Amino acid sequence: MRIPFLKQPPQVDVAGSTIAITGAARGIGFAIATDLVARGAHVAIGDIDAEAAQRSATELGSGTRGYALDVTDDASFSTFLDQVAQDLGPIDVLVNNAGVMWVGPFDAEPSVAAERMVAVNLLGVIRGVRLAAPAMRRRGRGQIVTVASAASRLAPPGESTYAATKHGVLGYLTGVREELRGSGVDLSVIMPTVVDTELAAGTASGSVKLLSPSEVASSVVSAIGSRRFQVWVPGNVGPLVAVSGILPQSLRDRVLRFAVPNQVAAVAGSSERADYEQSLTDPQDISTPPISE
């Protein structure tokens, strides 16, 4: 099935805008940065791996800057926002992209992995909005785009805590959006299905095709132009989720079991995610996990 808006990049004018992206040294964040730089935006790449952020910025050129950023720390996030504003100008758009995911049976999930997901995926987004939105509100303009997940509305087996953090993100942004109504500051939440990144390695994509980071990047750029609040990727998933919500529970269960991948089964017996998930659970590696969606 062809999804036209994924095939044709939107005509969005971001030239000259200052856009800061978290977790952007690789994966979806880097794809977003690549698209925006090509459109003439001044882009700041924030990542817990500062060297990777600087390498990625150098690769993109055009004045792109790389910065150290730990989204779980107030001081680090504040410093990042201040440095970007000083170097590139007031931030027009913040893209909350950093995320981590542990996959497996709920009763096998290490507590440190659960805590890390909450810290990065949920509290990292809350922190970004809380620290960036006030300056935007004072200027009377700005936008915060958060790369969440289809798991904001769905909960695949094997991703229960991850889904809980993404449900929390959608709930938080829904409330804050009303608080910011009329301020000139818009919020957008991007909800892709499974994307071909390190975070999703070894998982299944269910009844939809595996997305590329560039397809998600295109949707982020589209959201910057349209200011839409909820953006599903691919676009046909949203209506299907809405329709399933009005079905009787037994029928809804059958529909979702067909459409939503069982990630417990997908990763069973596989070592493909071992190195990635080691970085979430090893205390010696916890300071530099790959926290890019």
Secondary structure as UniProt FT lines:
FT   HELIX           4..7
FT   TURN            15..16
FT   STRAND          18..22
FT   HELIX           27..38
FT   TURN            39..40
FT   STRAND          42..47
FT   HELIX           50..60
FT   TURN            62..63
FT   STRAND          65..68
FT   TURN            71..72
FT   HELIX           74..88
FT   STRAND          93..96
FT   HELIX           106..108
FT   HELIX           111..117
FT   HELIX           118..122
FT   HELIX           123..139
FT   STRAND          142..147
FT   HELIX           150..152
FT   TURN            157..158
FT   HELIX           160..179
FT   TURN            180..184
FT   STRAND          185..192
FT   HELIX           198..200
FT   TURN            201..202
FT   TURN            206..207
FT   HELIX           213..226
FT   STRAND          230..233
FT   TURN            235..236
FT   HELIX           237..244
FT   TURN            245..246
FT   HELIX           249..259
FT   HELIX           263..267
FT   TURN            268..269
FT   TURN            272..273
FT   HELIX           274..281
FT   TURN            283..287
//
